[in-house]
Amino acid sequence: MKKLIIYSISFLFSGFLFAQKAETTIKKDTTKLKEVIVLGRRKLSNYRQEKTLSSIDDFLEKANKITMVKRGNYAWEPSLNNMNSERLTVTIDGMQIFGACTDKMDPITSYVDVSNLEKVHVGSGQQGTENGHSVGGGIDLQLPASKYYASGLKTNVDLGYETNGNYKTAGLDLEYSGNKFYITTDGIYRKSDNYNAGGNEEILYSQFEKYNISLQTGFKLSEKESLDANVIYDRATDVGYPALPMDVSLAEALITSLTYNYANDSTLINSMESKVYFNTITHVMDDSKRPDVPIRMDMPGWSDTFGFYNKATIKKNKHTLLLNINGFYNRSLAEMTMYPNDPNQPAMFMYTWPDIRTLYTGIYAKDDFSLGKSKTLSASLRLGYHQNNIAKDEGLESLQIFYPDIDDTTSRFLTSFSTDYVYKKDHYDISLGIGYGERAPSVSEGYGFFLFNSFDNYDYIGNPTLENEKSIEANIKANYHVNKLHIGIESSYFHIMDYIIGDIDNTISAMTIGANGVRVYNALNYASIFDVYVNASYEFSESFSANGTIGYNYGKGQNNKNLPLIKPFSYLTEVSYSTKKFNAALQLEGNGNQSKYSSFYGEDETPAYAVMNLNLGNVFYIKQNKLVLKYGIENILDANYSTYADWNNIPRQGRNFYINTSYVIF
Ligand SMILES: [Cu+2]
């Protein structure tokens, strides 16, 4: 391993120094390996974007390798390469932010809305380590770029309605852009009642209500320097989780940042970006609306994060070097109070996350080295120092019941490394990559105390003695286009060592009434995950085209048991018609039978399903203003179904008619 690091460092820097003598400058697309989802809300052009007012979750679900794990109609959990939360780095514009729920009710993606963001960068596996260490990949939700357009005032009004769940959305944006100053502010409000699954089956506790407001402003300090400030406030209340035994009465986030930018084409350092940030999350679980629970519980959680990054790009000859030094300090605290039905019994209190402080600091370097017109070799490296501290003595003492030898502090060193080769010709391109990565256990995996998991019906206890999880990865991506036909393939293989997962411990009894028992986080020697997606598209004419994607995924542990939440065979086909002012698309989307389910981890066999959707869109120009209209029918045949990614087989939405309108006033 050490050798690998030394070689990679020498590769990054030696090539860079040697090449300073060469004279050609090559501009190329170095982000090829990243998937970018553009959240252009008021455009008609992106036909896969059905609704202008889709949630971030809806947008993410359209990406090839991403699936959303659903516990209800709100706050879905992204899964990339069949790996979720703890194996991914999800950041907001490079900022670390961590949910405050011990039951994963609040993935980071639930604290932002489309109005806050411009695009989403998805980096698969070790290509997603720019902002942190991960095994499965990184998702960076990016804020809008500075807007010094001198275009004056612009206003957008958005309204949406969906019949299923009586779902209403309203949004308003104001943007003022000058030469040296800009300010944008927006607000969005969403409210849905319970939705109906196919056959008019009402899904109780699937309602939600949320609003989100944000403000971004910036001014130029000089021609080359500018300062940006961004504040996002997001508040969800009365969120039901039909797949879980509890709901959420409040999920609140305040996300703030201040960024300094420098850009200069004529110096060695092309650009620099320095950000300091702070975010705070409050999450309050609630069971007061559930008619019969064995015991009433209060379960609030908090997560605060301070952090910074310093990023520079250096272009010299055939090299494009990106450096990123970052660090954060997070505090995660969660409590549980149980009130027995017998009022003479005392309430029971414990820390489910005993005030865990995480300190991380690391450096990332990536070099793209052009080997000629059509070939690029890239290498990236991330090194980091990671420390966990248990700040509550009661928490340390509780964990010492199971781990008598542990200390309040654990430190670890993390390494990630990857290299890719990209070959690009007129009719085809191919990229091959390998990588090695490590991640630290999450707060729940390391320090969780009797966290009930309704999926397998076990209480989980964290393990502070876990090793780093390590992954060796290989990936390939290839595209072929000829005339109007396009074929692409994308595949990854992960060999994961010390794969963290819960292990049944019969010596401990469960805290939750009715639970099957206790699982303690432990590690399998290894696990393997494989995925492959093939897509093809054909343009019959300028306005008429068809496309299709099929996917296959596989995941097994060393004990030869299937891993949980591995996507079965999946497909999506679409025919679309689009002109400048109108578009229409008919979709068929489905999964095969989930034959390789994991009964050991609480899964059962989810049957195959298929749903059909119809999406239509128009754009109208009224004087210099623009009106975008999107409307259609989802789940046309009103199928009653659930997928492998639906927690406890909670059925998805039945037939839904929707309309979204966006009006842009210049
Ligand atoms: Cu929660």
Residues whose N, C-alpha, C, O or C-beta is under 5 A from the ligand:
A	BS01	CU	C101 T102 D103 M105 M285
